[in-house]
């Protein structure tokens, strides 16, 4: 009985099923449904490539940046210094969101903020280092191949 009560209590306290690691095609289909294919002139393959190299398709991914104390969040690794608010850290919070909103399996907030990043940044997708290093100017067909889009 004690074990049942403890498990019941933990189920209420611990977040369950809030993050996800997408498959390549599952993410491609989701991003297409959310309007990223061709958004700001970038193909769907560019977005999938960026998500792969930024987070390995993990919605709960975070990365602390030693050089400036900021943190990157979510499937697109959106940075807390400019795009979202992380606690009391200084931030421009251009997307007007809490960074924790980028860590759930519902990536609608990630996509909405990514659309702001790509249009507000003078560099477009160049705002993502991973895109510049691994996706820009490359044949990206492998990122959407066989996905029934």
Protein Blocks (a to p, Z undefined) as FASTA:
>chain_A
ZZmmmmmmmmmmpcghkbccddfklmmmmmmmnopgopahiafklmmmmmmmmnnopakb
ccddfknopacedjkopafklmpcehjbccfklnopafklmmcfblklmmmmmmmmmmmp
mnlmmlpmklmmmmgopafklmmgonlZZ
